[in-house]
Amino acid sequence: MTEFEHKLKMAEALAATGKMSRREFVQFAAALGIAIPAAGTLFSKVAKAEDAKKGGALVIGMEGGSASDSYDPRTYADSIMIAASLAVMNCLVEFDDAGNPTPELFESWEAKPGAAEWVFNVRKGIKFSNGKELDAEDIIYSIGLHRGEDTKSPAKGILEPITEIKALSPTQISMTLKEGNADFPVILGDYHLVVVPKDFNDWSKPIGTGAYTLESFEPGVRIVFKNRGDYWKANRGNFDTVEIRYIQDAAARTAALQSGEVHAINRLDARTVDLLMQDENVKVVRTKGTGNRYCFVSRVTMDPFTNKDLRTALKYGIDRDQIIQSVFSGYAVPGNDHTLDALNPFYNTNLPQRPYDPDKAAFHFKKAGISGKVELQTSEGAWSSAVDCASIYQESLKKAGIDLTVTKVSGDGYWDNVWLKVPFCAVYWGRRMSADATLSQVYGSASDWNDSDWRKPEFDKIISEARIELDNAKRKELYFKAQEMISDDGGMICFAISDYLDGYSPKIAGVTPHARYDLADQRLAEKAWFA
């Protein structure tokens, strides 16, 4: 799919769901070079929204998750629990297909001048699955799970700027920040911030306002949901039952889809996509350039990675293009050692793409004075092709005289036992919808998910200044500097940003590419239906 086709598909998806007016669609299409009369005709075709059909049993096969998965939102770290939580619970804010924040349990919001004081209106008449009506106290409690010194939530860092949160009424909440942040509603769309009733803590029996209730949960095996029958969103929550099956092997997932055993799968093996596009039993949905950020991450506080020259050598020693062609079959773009992508308006276009340069890698490795092997721990539990990526990396480092030991570890419990604990390992990150959310959570000193343990007061100060800066040119300058610092000094080797590649049965309708995550922003159970 070309860039033109990708942009047009995104516009068609917005028009089909009523999120882009005829005038907006025609203007957008004209900017792509489509004649205005033709654009109007195209809008008329795609804007006839199809009514969702009710019923049926949806089965999804997914890579990700582990036997230690929990419904406690403070533990979510992978796609399966994001999808599972959004079947049962709702967030405060969701995102449309283009990635814009839209109301969910917050019906509307308004910022006072300076964007440090916000008022949010709670949607009325929404009931939890236990019959309780949603109110402001439920939301305050749910946000509070991720705040305070004792919480281990990954969302702690992004909520740290909140100094006060209070209920103005049962349907209105005010939040005060340390400093202004025009992107604050985007922050509140983080997938950890699902809403439960006040004082709820029995995560084995989750209660939410979502379309389904939990029927059974076997972590690492399957999760089954039942439609609660009274969902508040029109044309959403259409299946009688939904089952998520843990299928870590890409070939097994694909075979299950082709045989009809499952109706949808995530993370198609890019090496098989061109062939799958010829299979009448498979529908491939591609979201270009917004997928997972694949990385090898060193913790800069652990030897030998305290040495900047070693980190620099390892960045120059990876052949990104070879990995993209060999492992991702071209369905990815090179990463530049930070997690922002080129679709972000604050992406640093002035930062040169770091090339594969064995000579520079050898120079910095010699300067580092490191003797012996460097160990990288990886697993198919990180992502299905992580071991393949590591093997290519190992070979590319040999040309620089660097001996990399690739240690394959168990996939079960990888995110609990390896990530954030060992000096050098394979990691992937999903897309965040603002520069602040990405940079604060991945690299901020207050973030428990700062997996490189790279914590710099100067960086925190830059991000803080950018957060309150209303002049976009000055804000851009600050974010450019932040990315430069990470790329130059950090412990992350972000070598590829993939396309999202989902596979569906032709029986599935209501699915469009999404700018944030795969499988309809992990809301497939809520959004899709059987044609």
N, C-alpha and C positions, 0 to 999 in steps of 0.2 A: 504494500500500500504506500503510495507516495505521500509527501507532506500535504499536497493539495487535497488528496482523497481523505486523509486523516482529518483535516480541519473541516471539510465538508460533512463528513460522517458525524462529527461532534455537533455541528450546527443542526443537522437533520435530527439528531437525537433530542436536542433541546426543543426544536419545533414540535416534534412528535409528542413530547410530554407537556406541551403548553408553556414551556419556560423561555421561549423566544417568540416574540411577536412577528407578524408578517413583515412589518417595516424593518425590524432588526435583522431578520433573516435575509431579506432582499439586500440590505446595505452590506451585510457580511459577505454574501455570495458575490455581490458586485466587486467588492474589494479583492476577491479571489480571481476576478476576471470573467465571471459569468454574466451574460447579458441580462438586464433587468427583467424583460418579459420572460425569459427562460427561468430566472430565479423565482419569479412569482408563480409560474406553473409548478416548479419543483416544490415550493412551499405548500401549495394546495394538495400535492400528493402525499407529502410526509406528515402534514399537520392533522390528518384524519386519525386521531388517536384511537387505537384499538381498545375496546372494552376488555378488561381482564376477565378471564373465565375462572370459575371457582371449582375446587375439588382436585383429587388425585394425591398421590404419595411421591414427593420429590426425594431423590437420593443424590447426594453430592459426595464425590470422592476428593479428598483434600490431602495435600502434603502439608506437614507442619504438626505442631503440637507434640505432646508427650504423655507418658503415664502419670505425670505429676500435675496435669492441667487441673485448674480450679475455676469456679465461677466468681471468685473474689476478684473484682476488677483491678485491685492493686497488684495482681500477679500476671495480667495479660501481657504476653510477649510475642505472640505469633498469630497467624491468620485464623487458625481453627477457633481459638477462643474469642477472637473478634467477631467472627461470623456467628458463633454460638450465642454470644451475649446479645447481639443485635437481633436475634430471632425472638428473644424473651424480653429484652429491655430496650428502652429508647435513650438517646442522648439529648443534650440540651439544644444542640445545633447539628444539622446534617449538611451535606454538600451536594450541590447539583452535579450533573455530569461534567460540566466545565470546571468544577472545583470551587464554585462560589458558595459561601456560607448561606444557608437558608434555615428558617425557623423549624424546630422540632418541638420539644417540650417547652422551650422558650418561644412564645408566639411572636414577640417583637422585642426590640430594644432601642435604647436611645442613650447617647453619650452627652455629657455636659461639655462645654468648651474646654479644650485641653485633653479630653479623652482619658482623664484619671478617675472620673466618677460616672458610673453606668447604672441605668435602671432597666431591669428586665421584667417583662410581663409573662407570667406563667399561663400556659394554655389551660382553659377551663373545661371542666366536665370529663377529664381523663381519669380512668380508673385503673388501679393495679389489678393484677389477676386474683388478688384476695378480696376485691371489692372496695378497698379503700380509695377515696378520691385524692388525686394528686394535689399537693399544696406546696407552698414555698418552703416549709420546714423540711419536707422530704428532699428537696433539691439542696438546701443548705447542708443537711446531713450527708448527702451523697458526695458533694464537693469536699466536705470536711474529711472524708475518708482518705483523701490524698494530700492533706495539709498537716502541718505540725512536725515537730522534731522526730516523733516516734514512727511516722509512716515510712514504709519502704516502697511506696508507690512510685513508678516511673514518672507520674504526672506531677510529682512534688515540685520539681524545678520550674515547670511552666506556670504553676499556680503561686509560686513564691512571691510575686509582686502584689498579691492581694493583701491589703492591710485590714480590711473590714468587709464583712458580708452580713447583711441583716434583712429580715422580712419587713417590708413596709406594710404588707397586708397578706392574706392567704394566697393572693395571686400576683404579688409584686415583690421583687427583690432588688436591693441596691448593693453594688459592690464598689469599693474604693481601692484604687491601686496606689502603689508608692509613686508611680509616675504614669504619665499618659501612655496609652497604647491603642492606636487606631485599629489594630488587628485583633483586639481582645475577643470578639465573637469567634474568630477563627480558632483561637486557643481553646475556647470552650467546646469546640467540635472534636476535641481529642477523644479517641475511642475508649479510653479508660473511664471517662466521665459519664457512665451510664447511671440511671436514676433508680433507686430502690426506696421503699418506705423508711421513714425515720426510725432509727434504732434497729433496723434489720441487720442480722449478722449470720444467719444460717445459710451459708453459701452452697450447701448440698441441696437446698430447695429454693432456688432463686425466685423472687417475686418481682415482676416488672410490669411495664405498660405496653410491652410489645405484642406482636400478633400471635405468639405461641406461648405455650407453657412447656416446661421440661417434663418429659415422660421418663426417660432413663439416661444415665450418663456413665459410660465406661471409659475413663480417660485412657487415651492411647488406642482405643478400639472404635467406639461409635458414640454418637449422641442422637437422641430421638426426641422430637417435639410434636406436640398436638395443637391444632388450631384452637384458640380459645373462643372464637365465634363472635366476638364483639369488638373487633379492632376499630380504632377511631380514624384510620386513614382510608380514604376511598381508593379502590382498586389496588390495595396492598393486602398482604397476608392471605394469599389465595389458595394455598394447598391445605388439604385435610391434615396431612402429616409431613414432616421433613426429617430426613435422616442424614447426618454427616458421618461419613466413614473415614477413618484415618488410613490413607494409602500412601506410604512414603515413596514407594518405587514408581518412577515416572512411567515406565513401560507397563506396569500393572494398572496404573490409573488409566492410561490410554486404552488398554485392552478392555477394561471394565466399561469405558464409555462406548467403544466400538461395538461391544456385545450387547449393549442396552442394560447392563447390570446397574449402571449409574447414569444420571441424566446430565451431569455437569462435573467438570474437574478444573482445578487450578493448575498453574505452572506447567503448561505443556512443555515437553522437551523441544527446544527450538530446532534441534536437529531433525525432528520428524514433522515439523509444521507444514512444510511445502507438500509433503506426501499426504498429510491429513486433510489438506484443503481439497484434495481430489476424492475424498471419501464421502459418499452421500449420507452416511450415518453420523457425520461430524460437522458441526458448525464452529468455525474458529472466530473468536472475537479478539481483535488486537487493539491495544491501547499503546500508542507509540511514544517512547521516550519518557514515560512517567512511572516506570516500573520499579522493581527493587534495585537498591544500590548494593552491589556485591563488593565486599571488602575483605582484606586481611588486616587485622587490627592488632597492633602491639600496645601493651600498657607501658607508658613512658616512665612509670615509677618502678618498673621491675627490670633488673639486669637481664640481658645486656642492652635493653632497649632504652635505657637512660641516656645512651649515647646518640646524639643527634646525627652524627655522620653515618652510623649504622642504619638509622631510619631512612636517611636520604639515599643511601646505597640501595636499600630494599625497594624504594620507590622508583628509582631509575632502572632497576633490574627486572621489572615485570614487563612482559610483552603483551600489552593490553589488546592490541589488534589481533594477535594470534588467538588469544582466548575468545575474543568476540566472534571471530570467524569459525574457529574449531568447535567451541562449546555452544555458542549462542547462534550460530549460523547467520550472523549479521543482524539478528534481532536485538541489538543493543548498541549503545554508544559508549565511547571511553569515558570513564570517570576521571576527575582531576584531583583526587585525594581530599575531597570534601563531599558532603551529601546533597548540595543543591544541584538542581538540574537546569538545563538551558531554558525551560519554560517558565522558570521563576523570574519575575521582573527584576530581581536584584542579583541575578547570576552574574558573576564577574567575567565579563567578556574580554577584559584586558589581560587576564591571567593566562599565560601561554600553557597550552596542553603539555603536560610532562611527557616526553617521549621515552621510548625504550632505548637506553643508551648504556650498553655494557661497559664502555670505557669510563663513563662518569661513575657508574656503580662501583667499578673496581677501584677508582680513585678514592671515593669516600669510604669504602670498606677498608682499604689499606690505612687511611687516615684514622679510622676508628680504632685500629689496633686490636681488633677482635680475632681471637684464635679459636679454631675448632668450628663445629657445626652450629647452625642456627635452626631451632626447632619450630615448626608450624603445626599446630594441632587442628585437624579438620575432620569433617564427618558428613555423611549424607543427611544427618540430622540438622545440619546448618542449612543446606539446600541440596537438591538432588545431584547437582553436578559439581559440588564443592571440591570433591576429591580430584576430579578431572582438571578443574581450574588450578588446583595446587600442584598437580603433576606438571602442567605446562609451565607454571611459575618456577618450579624446581629446575626444569631444563633451561629456561631462559637465564636463570641466575648462574648457571655453570659457565656461561660465556663471560661472566664477570669474575670468575674464580671464587664464587660464593657457594658453599656447600650447605644446601637447605635439606634438613631432615623433615619429611612429611609424615606425621604420625596420625594414622586414622583411628579415631576413637568411636565409641558407641554413639549411635544416634539418639537412643532413648535417654532423656535427661540432659541432652547436650546444653540446653540453655540454662539449666540449673547447676550443672557440674563443671562446665568448661568456660562458657562465656562469662566475662567479668572476673574470672578467677585465674586463668593461666596467662603467661606472658604474651603469647602470640597465637591467634586463632582466626578461623573463618567466621565472618559475620555478615548478615545482610540487614539493611534498613529499608523500611517502607517510606513512602512519600509523606511529608508533612506539608500543610497547605499554606504556610507562610515562612518567610526567611527566619523570622524570630522563633517560631515554633521549632524549626529544624535546628538552628544553631544553638538555641538554649538547651534543648533536650539532648542533643548529641555531644555538645562540647562545653556547655555551661558548667561552672564550678559547683553549682547547687544541684546538678542533676545526678541521680543515682544510676542513670543509664549512660553516663560518660564512660564508654567502654575502653577508651585509650588512657583514661585517668589523666588526661592533659587538661590541667586547670590553671588558667592564667588570669590574674586580676585585670591586666590590661585588656584582654579579650572581653571579659565580663563588662568592663566599663564601656567598650565600643558598642556591644550589643544593647546595653542599657541606654546609651545615647541615641542609637538608631531607633529604638522602640518609641521614644517620645518625639523624635524629629518629624515635623510636619512637612518640611521641604524635601520633596522626593529626591532631588538632585543631591542634597547633602546626605540624605539617608542612604542613597545608593553608594556614595563615597565611603560611608562607614561600613556597609555590608561588604563592599569590595575588599576593604582592608582586612576584615574578619576572615574572609575566605583565603586571602593571601597568607595570613598568619597560620591558619590550619594546614594549608597545603605545604607550606615551607617547613613548619616545625612540628606538626602533630604526628600522632602515631598511626593514623589511618592510611591505608593504601586502598583507595576506592578506585577499582580498575574498570568497572562496567556498570552502566545503568541500563537495565533491560527494558524491553517492551513487555507489557502484561499480555500474556497469551492464555486465554481461557478456551476450553473445549466444551461444546454443548451438543446435546441431542437436538435434531431438528424439531422435536416436539416442544421445546422450550421457547416461550415468547416473553416479550417484555424486557429483554436484556440489551443494553447499549454499553459502549465503552465508557469508562469513568476515569476522570483525571487523577483520582487519588489511589484507589486500590483495585485489585482484580475482583472477579465475581460480583460485579455491580456494586463496588465499594463495600464488599463483604455483606451486602444486604440482599443476596439472591433469594433467600427464603421469603423475604418480605416483598420484593419487587416483581418477581417472575410469576408465570402461570403456564399451564399446558395449553398449547394452541388447539 
